[in-house]
Every structure is written in structure tokens, then in C-alpha cells.
Amino acid sequence: MRETTIPLAGEPLALDLVNTVANGPDGDVVDLLASPATAAAWLDAQHALGRLTDARAGDLDLVALRQLRAHITGCVEQVRQGSAPPPESLAALNDALRAAPACPRIGWNGTTVTITIARSGDPRRDLCAELAHAAAQLLGDPAITRVRACEGARCRLLFLPAHPKRRWCSPSTCGNRARVARHYQKHRG
């Protein structure tokens, strides 16, 4: 796992959400949705990547976000292994999507036509719907079967490898730790 506040941002959005539960440098479990401050930091990072609308900390329902993450995690774990996702998790994702349906809006920015997605629910439901939509896209993509767990000794992060030989969430962190451990084992007297 990267030793930053936001582990492995840049994977598909649904995987980034799953990865908000990670192992810290000491092996302790770190939950980025445990507090409004860490959740807001994760949301800000996703917004900066252009993948989420701007969610304000006051708009967060952390319990709903953690429940949605648990359902997405259950689905991803099953589907990436070729198994059926838990029916209760699919129902929860569908409920989140129905609570704040997406409505494309066409606009003009002065030089070109723009398309934005608006939701009519309250901001808390909108955020869960956006995340559920990202999960639906990942779960329905044939690439889901390529999602891997990091081979790092104490890492629990998932990633979608761009290269078939990728083994770690981060070559510079988990990959480096594995190489150092292998070197140590090979050269210890």
C-alpha cells in the first residue's frame, strides 16, 4: 500500500472506494471513511481526478457510504472470481441508483456543447448513486476478471493491471518491499 493518506487513487472509481479500507504501515487497518475529514479528503482526491461531483463534508452520510462500500466489495470479490455477486448487494446497489437517477443535461460553455450528469436526489443520495453507478460499470465490464489483489505481504488493495505482469498495487511501495525482503533472505548469513 502507498504510505499516503489516499492509497492507490487512480484505479477505477469503484476499486478506489473498495481500497478506502487498507492496511497502514504498521499493519493496522485504516478506514478512510471512518471520519468526515478522511472521507472528505478521499472525495476531494476523486473530485480532483474528475471522477466525482464536488461533495461537501456536510453532505456526507458516512454510514451509508460504508454500507455501500461493503456491498461493492462483496460484489467485486465474487465477480472478479467468476462467481455471482451476493443478491443483497445487487439490491443495495440498485436501491442507491434508484434513489438519485441520473439525468444528462446539455449546455453551452461559449465555444462548445457540454454534457453534464445531474441528479435530482439530495447530495447524500447523489453521492451514493454516483458510486453505485461506477460499481455497475466495473461489474459489467469484462475486465473485472482481471482485477487482482496486491501480492504485498500486508497489503489488501485491489487493482486493475494495465500490464499482465503487474503484481503489486504500487511497484515503488509493495513491490520494493518484496524485492528488499527477497534480497535480505538471499543474502542473510
Secondary structure as GFF3:
##gff-version 3
##sequence-region A 1 189
A	DSSP	alpha_helix	13	18	.	.	.	ID=ss1
A	DSSP	beta_strand	21	23	.	.	.	ID=ss2
A	DSSP	beta_strand	29	31	.	.	.	ID=ss3
A	DSSP	alpha_helix	36	48	.	.	.	ID=ss4
A	DSSP	three_ten_helix	57	59	.	.	.	ID=ss5
A	DSSP	alpha_helix	62	79	.	.	.	ID=ss6
A	DSSP	alpha_helix	87	99	.	.	.	ID=ss7
A	DSSP	beta_strand	102	108	.	.	.	ID=ss8
A	DSSP	beta_strand	113	119	.	.	.	ID=ss9
A	DSSP	alpha_helix	123	139	.	.	.	ID=ss10
A	DSSP	three_ten_helix	142	146	.	.	.	ID=ss11
A	DSSP	beta_strand	148	149	.	.	.	ID=ss12
A	DSSP	beta_strand	158	159	.	.	.	ID=ss13
A	DSSP	pi_helix	171	175	.	.	.	ID=ss14
A	DSSP	alpha_helix	176	187	.	.	.	ID=ss15
###
